[in-house]
Amino acid sequence: MHVLNLGILAHVDAGKTSLTERLLHAAGVIDEIGSVDDGSTRTDSMALERQRGITIKSAVASFGIGDITVNLIDTPGHPDFIAEVERVLGVLDGAVLVVSAVEGVQAQTRVLMRTLRRLRIPTLVFVNKTDRTGARCDAVLRAVTGKLAATSVAMCRVEHPGTRTARTVAYTADDADFTARLAEVLADGDEALLAAYVNEAALPYGRLRAALAEQTRRAQVHPVYFGSAITGAGVDTLVDGITELLPAAGGDTRGPVSGTVFKVGRGPAGEKIAYVRMFSGTLGVRDRVRYGAQGEEGKVTAVSVFDQGTDAPSPSVSAGRIGRLWGLGGVRIGDTIGEPDSAPPGGGRHFSPPTLETVVVPCRSADRAALHLALSRLAEQDPLIDLRQDDARRELSVSLYGEVQKEVIQATLADDFGVDVTFRETTTIHIERPEGTGCAVEILHADSNPFLATVGLRVDPAPVGSGVDFRLEVELGSMPPAFIRAVEESVHAVLRRGGLHGWQVTDCTVTMTHSGYAARQSHAHAVFDKSMSSTAGDFRGLTALVLARALRQAGTRVYEPVHRFGLEIPADVYGTVLPVLGRLRAVPRTSSPHGASYVVEGDIPAASVHALEQRMPSLTRGEGVLEYEFDHYQEVATPPSSGDGRRS
């Protein structure tokens, strides 16, 4: 049996969960097709997903096609939950990008396709809802070719679009226009095929299909299918494309154990469950395995593998498969299981980081401890909410992509943990970067030093986007590794809590220049005396003081997130819209006429995006289309404190 790990991606409401249901039904995994509106779909299992009719968490379902086992991963379509999509991309062999035949190519569709192409994930496009009134199949195909991928090829045509009788007819070797278009697109990516295309009257159809499969698997060409997940029209043709054109999972089952954790859940008893894609080797029950950046070791106590719908207990999970692991108590999303060298590249950040934050406030003060535990559990499942605690103000804050995510967090805390909360006003996340170099040192036993430790630190600016790099100018053997680790951990924690203006400090190098400690001392009766001996706590406490002084000497500047935007508006409102963009601190870079419309592209501060979205309907008579995504940070003239808005 071959295995294909297939992602279903789309802009919200394009119909990807309905397509998942149709594929499971066609494969005989489910007897009845669930409804998103009724909350009866297989992959939307959370109560909140069923209530809202949207996918919030990625979910895995499995089905068979001939000798291929397809592990289908349904992902959220709402941009507030893009982090769930990001975590899935690194474990996919191929993807189906769903586009609505009515709404067409939307902002999130373009973001997803750009990322899929950048990661070279083989992708088929499925234009859904061809049976819906207003379906524009030809126009959507042009938009797919023009906005998503020029190397797109329609694999079928639609008869009676926009009606319940809409049906899909697959192209064959007898369709001259299809074979000509296919040959033209494929020849661009294959010199040998190009030579044959120029010199021969017609290329053999078998050769074209073989080249189509090869170039699709290399993510050079993107076949486009049409149909309806509701009626089932065109789904069989899509299934044929999945089996013929997408690559099966690779990996040596007898090689070194290596996998990637893309999701973490909790069982009924609160036990942690890791969802892992195996790239090499075989991992079984009772096996001991290393995982995570620190190389923590754990024992696998149970394994389940996805097959024919859901997962089932199994003695092991092998290369190419997706399984669930129990027993790895410290596992986190993104961890490598086993050997990191055997996992393919492609992990890390693919989409924009969250640019909003809010303070979470318990409705009952007695729930503070329960709220911290609950948010910690949510952070296990979504690390990008970046839970932060301000001990001085006794506040908990989280990062967000949008207001819908905030509503989901509120409902989850109430329903799953019994903690009712409110939120402070959502504000924009800024960052700080060092302006210059700063140094500070505290020497052991000095009057100004309340800790039994010596720590010296230097802070230097680093290239934009480099993050925080901790380095040593002291000998590794100058003190126990646990103390050096305590300094490094404290450096990252202090910078994350905030610099001179209260925002996270990044893009810097912190170098440890001095070190020293009081060796372990005991009294005559061999009892360890903490007051005479250095501990990791001494180094953590002193690092915070020294780093704060180094930052004050270096100075920091505050930067705000800026989005690159594209705005399509009726030509007659162009003169009205430009002054509004100016008042919102947007900077148009280009503007050009497109028929009866104008397309304006430029930069806009993230803090102004919501205001622009609210003004758009009245400014453009509801005809304006706004797309945006994070692009860079820019320095602000008047640095705001992180307490100015969210902590008032």
C-alpha positions in Angstrom: 0.0 0.0 0.0 1.2 3.5 -0.9 0.4 6.5 1.4 -0.5 10.0 0.4 -0.8 12.8 3.0 -3.1 15.3 1.4 -4.1 18.7 2.7 -7.4 20.4 1.8 -6.9 24.2 1.9 -9.2 27.1 1.0 -10.5 30.6 1.8 -13.3 30.3 4.4 -16.7 29.1 3.0 -15.2 27.8 -0.3 -16.5 24.3 0.7 -13.4 22.4 1.7 -15.0 20.6 4.6 -17.9 19.6 2.3 -15.4 18.3 -0.2 -13.8 16.3 2.6 -17.2 14.7 3.4 -17.8 13.9 -0.2 -14.4 12.2 -0.6 -15.0 10.1 2.5 -18.4 9.2 1.3 -17.2 8.3 -2.2 -14.5 6.0 -0.6 -17.2 4.3 1.5 -15.8 5.5 4.8 -19.1 7.2 5.8 -22.6 6.2 4.9 -24.1 9.7 4.9 -22.6 13.0 4.0 -22.4 15.4 6.9 -23.5 19.0 6.7 -21.4 22.0 7.9 -24.6 23.9 8.6 -26.1 21.0 10.7 -22.7 20.4 12.5 -22.6 16.8 11.4 -19.3 16.6 9.5 -16.6 14.1 10.4 -13.7 16.5 10.7 -15.4 19.4 12.5 -15.6 17.5 15.8 -15.3 20.4 18.2 -18.6 21.6 19.7 -17.6 25.2 18.8 -16.9 24.2 15.2 -20.3 22.6 14.9 -22.0 25.6 16.4 -20.2 28.1 14.2 -20.0 26.1 11.0 -16.3 26.8 10.5 -13.1 24.7 10.9 -11.0 25.9 13.8 -8.5 23.0 14.3 -6.9 20.8 11.6 -8.3 17.3 11.6 -7.2 14.0 10.0 -9.4 11.5 8.2 -8.3 8.5 6.2 -9.7 6.6 3.2 -8.5 4.2 0.5 -8.3 4.6 -3.3 -7.2 1.4 -4.9 -3.8 0.6 -3.4 -3.4 4.1 -2.0 -4.2 5.1 1.6 -5.0 8.9 1.7 -4.5 10.7 5.0 -6.7 13.7 4.4 -6.0 16.8 6.5 -8.8 19.3 6.6 -7.6 22.8 7.6 -9.2 26.0 8.7 -10.1 28.5 6.1 -10.6 31.6 8.2 -7.5 33.8 8.3 -7.6 34.1 12.1 -6.6 30.4 12.3 -3.8 30.5 9.7 -1.4 29.1 12.3 -3.2 25.7 12.1 -2.6 25.7 8.3 1.1 26.6 8.8 1.7 23.6 11.1 0.2 21.2 8.5 2.2 22.3 5.5 5.4 20.6 6.5 3.8 17.1 6.6 2.0 17.2 3.3 2.8 15.2 0.1 0.3 17.2 -1.9 -2.6 19.5 -1.6 -6.0 20.4 -3.0 -6.8 24.1 -3.0 -10.5 24.8 -3.1 -11.9 27.9 -4.9 -15.5 28.9 -5.0 -17.0 29.2 -8.5 -19.2 32.0 -7.1 -16.8 34.1 -5.0 -13.8 33.2 -7.1 -10.2 33.8 -6.1 -10.2 35.6 -2.7 -7.5 37.1 -0.5 -6.8 34.0 1.5 -6.7 31.9 -1.6 -3.8 33.9 -3.0 -1.9 33.8 0.3 -2.3 30.0 0.4 -1.2 29.4 -3.2 1.8 31.6 -2.9 2.9 29.6 0.1 2.2 26.2 -1.5 4.2 27.3 -4.6 7.1 28.6 -2.4 7.3 25.3 -0.5 6.9 23.4 -3.8 4.0 21.3 -2.6 2.3 19.6 -5.5 -1.2 21.2 -5.7 -4.4 20.6 -7.6 -7.1 23.3 -7.8 -10.7 22.3 -7.3 -13.3 25.0 -8.3 -16.3 24.1 -6.1 -20.0 25.2 -6.1 -20.4 24.9 -9.9 -24.1 24.2 -9.2 -24.7 27.5 -7.3 -26.5 30.4 -8.8 -23.8 32.9 -9.9 -21.2 30.3 -10.7 -18.6 31.9 -13.1 -16.5 29.0 -14.2 -14.7 30.6 -17.1 -14.0 33.8 -15.2 -12.7 31.9 -12.2 -10.4 29.8 -14.4 -9.0 33.1 -15.8 -8.5 34.4 -12.3 -6.8 31.2 -11.3 -4.4 31.5 -14.2 -3.9 35.2 -13.7 -3.7 35.5 -9.9 -2.7 32.1 -8.6 -0.5 30.3 -11.2 0.0 30.9 -14.9 0.9 27.2 -15.3 -2.7 26.1 -14.6 -4.5 23.7 -16.9 -8.3 23.0 -16.8 -8.8 19.2 -16.8 -12.5 19.3 -17.5 -15.4 21.6 -18.5 -18.7 22.3 -16.9 -22.1 22.0 -18.6 -25.1 24.0 -17.3 -23.1 25.9 -14.6 -25.1 27.7 -12.0 -27.9 25.1 -12.0 -28.6 22.0 -9.9 -28.0 20.0 -13.1 -24.4 21.3 -13.5 -22.2 18.4 -14.6 -18.5 18.0 -15.3 -17.0 16.4 -18.4 -13.4 15.4 -18.3 -11.2 16.3 -21.3 -9.7 13.5 -23.3 -7.1 13.0 -26.1 -9.9 13.9 -28.6 -10.2 17.5 -27.3 -7.9 19.4 -29.6 -8.0 22.7 -27.6 -7.2 20.9 -24.3 -4.2 19.0 -25.7 -2.9 22.1 -27.4 -3.1 24.0 -24.1 -1.6 21.1 -22.2 1.3 20.8 -24.6 1.9 24.6 -24.4 2.1 24.7 -20.6 4.1 21.6 -20.3 6.6 22.6 -22.9 7.5 25.7 -20.9 8.9 23.5 -18.1 10.6 20.7 -20.2 13.2 21.5 -22.9 13.0 18.1 -24.5 9.2 18.4 -24.7 9.6 21.9 -26.0 11.8 20.7 -28.9 9.4 18.0 -29.7 6.5 20.4 -29.5 8.2 22.8 -32.0 9.2 20.0 -34.4 6.2 17.7 -34.3 2.7 18.3 -35.6 1.3 16.7 -32.4 2.7 15.1 -29.3 1.5 11.6 -28.3 -1.2 12.0 -25.6 0.5 9.4 -23.4 3.7 11.5 -23.4 1.7 14.5 -22.4 0.0 12.7 -19.5 3.3 11.4 -18.3 4.8 14.9 -18.4 1.7 16.3 -16.6 2.2 13.9 -13.7 5.9 14.6 -13.5 5.5 18.4 -13.6 2.6 18.3 -11.1 4.7 16.3 -8.7 7.4 18.9 -9.0 4.9 21.7 -8.3 5.5 23.3 -11.7 2.0 22.8 -13.1 -1.3 23.0 -11.3 -4.3 21.0 -12.9 -7.7 22.6 -12.3 -10.8 20.6 -11.7 -14.4 21.7 -11.5 -17.4 20.3 -9.6 -19.7 20.4 -6.6 -19.0 18.9 -3.2 -22.8 19.0 -2.5 -24.0 17.2 -5.6 -20.8 15.1 -6.2 -20.4 16.4 -9.7 -16.7 16.3 -10.8 -15.5 14.6 -7.6 -14.7 11.3 -9.4 -12.6 13.3 -11.9 -10.8 15.0 -9.0 -10.1 11.6 -7.3 -8.6 10.3 -10.6 -6.3 13.4 -10.6 -5.3 12.8 -7.0 -4.3 9.2 -7.7 -2.6 9.9 -11.0 -0.8 13.2 -10.4 0.1 13.6 -6.8 3.2 11.8 -5.3 3.0 9.1 -2.7 4.8 9.5 0.6 8.4 8.3 0.6 10.7 7.2 3.5 12.6 4.1 4.5 10.7 2.2 7.1 14.0 0.6 8.2 15.9 3.9 8.4 16.5 6.0 11.5 13.4 7.1 13.3 12.4 10.7 12.3 9.1 12.5 12.4 7.5 15.9 12.9 4.8 16.8 15.5 2.2 19.0 13.8 -0.6 18.9 16.4 -0.9 18.3 20.1 -4.1 17.3 21.8 -5.3 16.0 25.2 -7.0 12.8 26.0 -10.0 12.2 28.3 -7.7 11.9 31.3 -5.7 15.0 30.4 -2.9 13.0 28.8 -0.9 14.7 26.1 -1.3 13.2 22.5 1.2 14.1 19.7 0.1 13.9 16.1 3.2 13.0 14.1 4.1 12.5 10.5 6.8 9.9 10.1 9.5 10.6 7.5 11.8 7.7 8.3 12.0 4.5 10.4 9.4 2.8 12.5 8.4 3.9 16.0 6.6 1.3 18.2 5.0 1.0 21.6 7.5 0.9 24.5 10.2 2.4 22.3 12.3 5.2 23.8 12.9 8.2 21.6 14.4 11.6 21.8 12.3 14.6 20.8 12.4 18.4 20.8 15.2 21.0 20.6 16.6 19.9 24.0 16.7 16.2 23.1 14.4 15.2 25.8 13.8 11.4 26.0 10.5 9.7 26.4 8.9 6.3 26.2 6.0 5.8 23.8 3.2 4.1 25.7 0.6 3.8 22.9 0.3 4.4 19.2 -2.7 4.8 16.8 -2.5 5.0 13.0 -5.0 6.6 10.7 -6.7 4.2 8.4 -10.2 4.0 6.9 -11.7 7.0 8.4 -10.2 7.5 11.8 -7.2 6.2 13.8 -7.0 2.7 15.3 -4.6 1.3 17.9 -1.4 -0.1 16.3 1.9 -1.6 17.6 3.8 1.0 15.5 3.8 3.8 13.0 6.1 3.8 10.0 7.7 6.2 7.5 5.0 7.9 5.4 2.2 7.4 7.9 0.5 9.8 10.3 -0.1 8.5 13.8 -0.9 9.6 17.3 1.6 9.0 20.1 1.1 8.8 23.9 3.7 9.0 26.6 5.8 12.0 25.4 4.8 14.4 28.2 7.0 17.3 27.2 6.3 17.2 23.5 5.4 20.4 21.7 4.1 21.4 18.3 7.0 21.6 15.8 9.2 19.1 17.7 11.2 16.6 15.7 10.8 13.0 16.9 14.1 11.0 16.6 16.7 12.1 14.1 16.2 15.7 12.8 18.5 15.2 9.8 16.0 12.7 8.3 13.1 15.2 8.3 12.8 17.3 5.2 13.2 21.1 5.3 10.0 23.2 5.2 9.3 23.7 8.9 9.2 27.1 10.5 7.3 30.3 9.7 5.4 30.4 6.4 2.7 33.0 7.1 2.7 36.4 8.7 3.0 36.5 12.5 0.1 37.7 14.7 0.1 41.5 14.9 -2.6 42.0 17.6 -2.7 41.3 21.3 -5.1 41.6 24.2 -5.2 41.1 27.9 -7.4 38.2 29.1 -9.3 39.1 32.3 -11.2 36.5 34.4 -14.7 37.5 35.4 -14.1 36.0 38.9 -10.8 36.9 40.6 -10.8 33.5 42.1 -10.3 32.0 38.6 -6.8 33.6 38.0 -4.9 30.3 38.6 -7.5 28.3 36.6 -7.2 30.8 33.8 -3.4 30.5 33.6 -3.7 26.7 33.5 -6.4 26.9 30.8 -4.5 29.3 28.6 -1.3 27.2 29.0 -3.3 24.2 27.7 -4.5 26.3 24.7 -0.9 27.5 24.1 0.1 23.8 23.8 -2.3 23.5 20.8 -1.5 27.0 19.4 2.0 28.3 20.4 1.5 31.5 18.4 -1.0 32.8 20.9 2.3 33.4 22.8 0.9 33.4 26.4 2.6 36.1 28.5 2.3 36.9 32.2 3.0 40.3 33.7 3.7 39.5 37.4 3.7 43.1 38.4 0.2 43.8 37.0 -1.0 40.2 37.5 -2.2 40.1 33.9 -2.2 37.5 31.2 -2.0 38.5 27.5 -2.1 36.6 24.2 -1.3 37.3 20.6 -4.1 37.2 18.0 -4.7 37.2 14.3 -8.2 38.7 14.6 -11.4 39.2 16.6 -12.9 35.8 15.6 -10.0 34.1 17.2 -10.7 36.1 20.4 -14.3 35.0 20.4 -13.2 31.3 20.0 -10.7 31.6 22.9 -13.5 33.1 25.1 -15.9 30.3 24.2 -13.3 27.6 24.6 -12.3 28.8 28.1 -16.0 28.9 29.1 -17.1 25.5 27.6 -14.0 23.4 28.2 -12.5 24.9 31.3 -15.4 26.6 33.1 -13.6 29.9 33.1 -15.6 33.0 32.1 -13.4 35.9 30.8 -13.5 39.3 29.2 -10.9 41.0 27.1 -9.2 44.4 27.1 -9.3 46.4 23.9 -7.3 44.6 21.1 -4.1 46.6 20.3 -1.3 46.3 17.7 1.8 44.4 18.7 5.0 46.5 18.4 8.6 45.3 18.7 11.8 46.9 20.0 15.3 46.6 18.4 18.5 47.8 20.0 19.8 51.1 18.8 23.4 50.6 19.7 25.7 48.4 21.9 25.3 48.2 25.6 27.3 46.3 28.3 26.8 45.6 31.9 28.4 43.3 34.5 27.8 42.3 38.1 30.6 40.6 40.1 30.2 38.0 42.7 30.3 39.4 46.3 30.1 43.0 45.1 28.0 45.3 47.3 25.6 46.0 44.4 25.1 42.4 43.6 22.3 40.6 45.7 23.0 37.2 44.0 25.8 34.6 44.4 26.9 34.9 40.7 28.9 36.8 38.2 27.2 37.8 35.0 28.4 40.1 32.2 26.4 40.7 29.1 26.8 42.7 25.9 23.8 43.6 23.6 24.5 44.3 19.9 22.1 45.0 17.1 21.6 42.2 14.6 20.2 42.0 11.1 16.5 42.5 10.6 14.6 39.2 11.0 17.4 37.4 12.7 15.7 37.1 16.1 17.7 36.7 19.3 21.1 35.0 19.2 22.9 34.1 22.5 26.6 33.7 22.4 29.5 33.0 24.8 32.8 34.8 25.2 33.5 32.8 28.3 34.9 29.3 28.4 32.3 26.5 28.4 34.1 24.9 31.3 34.2 28.1 33.3 31.1 27.1 35.3 28.5 24.2 35.3 26.4 23.9 32.0 23.2 24.3 34.1 24.2 27.8 35.1 25.0 28.8 31.5 21.7 27.4 30.4 19.9 29.4 33.2 21.5 32.6 31.8 20.5 31.8 28.2 16.9 30.9 29.2 16.7 34.1 31.3 18.0 36.3 28.4 15.2 35.0 26.1 12.6 35.3 28.8 13.5 38.9 29.7 13.6 40.1 26.1 10.3 38.4 25.4 8.7 40.2 28.4 9.7 43.6 27.0 12.5 46.2 26.7 12.6 49.9 27.6 9.2 50.6 26.2 7.6 47.3 27.3 7.6 45.5 23.9 9.4 42.3 22.9 13.0 42.9 22.0 14.3 41.2 18.9 17.0 41.3 16.2 19.9 41.4 18.6 22.9 39.4 19.7 23.4 38.9 23.5 26.9 37.8 24.4 27.9 36.6 27.9 31.2 38.3 28.6 31.8 37.5 32.3 30.9 34.5 34.5 31.6 33.2 38.0 30.0 31.3 40.7 30.4 30.1 44.3 31.2 26.5 44.3 28.9 24.0 46.2 29.6 24.3 49.9 28.5 22.1 52.8 28.7 22.3 56.5 30.7 19.7 58.5 27.7 17.5 58.7 27.5 17.5 54.8 24.3 19.4 54.5 24.2 21.7 51.4 24.1 25.4 52.3 22.3 27.4 49.7 23.4 30.7 51.3 27.0 29.8 50.5 26.6 28.2 47.1 25.4 29.5 43.7 22.2 28.1 42.2 20.5 28.4 38.8 18.1 30.9 40.5 21.0 33.2 41.2 21.9 33.3 37.6 18.3 33.8 36.4 17.8 36.7 38.8 21.1 38.4 38.1 20.8 38.0 34.3 17.5 40.0 34.4 19.2 42.9 36.3 22.3 42.9 34.1 20.4 42.6 30.8 18.1 45.5 31.8 21.2 47.7 32.4 22.8 46.7 29.1 19.6 47.5 27.2 19.4 50.9 28.8 22.9 51.7 27.7 22.2 50.4 24.2 18.9 52.1 23.8 16.0 50.7 21.8 13.7 51.9 19.0 10.1 50.8 18.6 8.7 49.5 15.4 5.1 48.8 14.2 3.9 46.1 11.8 3.1 47.2 8.3 0.9 45.4 5.7 1.3 45.4 2.0 -2.2 46.0 0.6 -4.0 45.7 -2.7 -7.2 47.7 -3.2 -9.5 47.3 -6.2 -12.1 50.1 -6.4 -14.5 51.6 -8.9 -12.7 54.1 -11.0 -15.1 56.9 -10.1 -14.3 56.8 -6.4 -10.5 56.8 -6.8 -10.3 60.5 -5.9 -12.4 60.0 -2.8 -10.4 57.0 -1.5 -6.9 58.4 -1.8 -7.4 61.1 0.9 -8.8 58.4 3.2 -5.8 56.3 2.7 -3.6 59.3 3.6 -5.5 59.9 6.8 -4.9 56.2 7.7 -1.2 56.6 7.2 -1.3 54.3 4.1 1.3 54.9 1.4 0.1 54.0 -2.1 3.0 52.7 -4.2 1.3 52.1 -7.5 -2.1 52.7 -9.0 -3.4 51.6 -12.4 -6.7 51.4 -14.3 -8.2 47.9 -14.9 -11.3 48.4 -17.1 -13.9 50.1 -14.9 -11.8 49.7 -11.8 -8.6 51.1 -10.3 -6.1 48.9 -8.5 -4.1 50.6 -5.8 -1.1 48.9 -4.1 1.0 50.1 -1.2 1.7 49.9 2.5 -0.5 50.5 5.5 0.2 50.2 9.2 -1.5 47.2 10.7 -3.2 49.4 13.3 -5.1 51.1 10.4 -6.3 48.1 8.6 -9.5 47.6 10.6 -10.5 51.2 10.1 -10.0 50.9 6.4 -12.1 47.7 6.3 -14.9 49.5 8.1 -14.8 52.4 5.6 -14.6 50.3 2.5 -18.4 49.5 2.0 -19.5 53.2 2.2 -16.5 54.5 0.2 -16.9 52.0 -2.7 -20.7 51.2 -2.7 -19.8 47.8 -1.5 -17.8 47.1 -4.7 -14.2 47.5 -3.2 -12.0 44.5 -2.6 -9.2 44.8 -0.1 -6.3 42.3 0.3 -3.4 42.6 2.7 -0.7 40.7 4.4 2.2 41.5 6.7 5.2 42.8 5.0 7.7 44.5 7.4 8.1 46.6 10.5 8.7 50.4 10.4 10.0 52.7 13.1 7.4 54.8 14.9 8.1 58.5 15.6 6.6 58.5 19.0 7.2 55.2 20.7 4.1 53.9 22.5 4.5 52.0 25.7 3.0 48.5 25.8 0.9 49.8 28.7 -0.7 52.7 26.7 -3.6 50.7 25.3 -3.9 47.1 26.5 -3.0 47.8 30.1 -4.8 51.0 30.8 
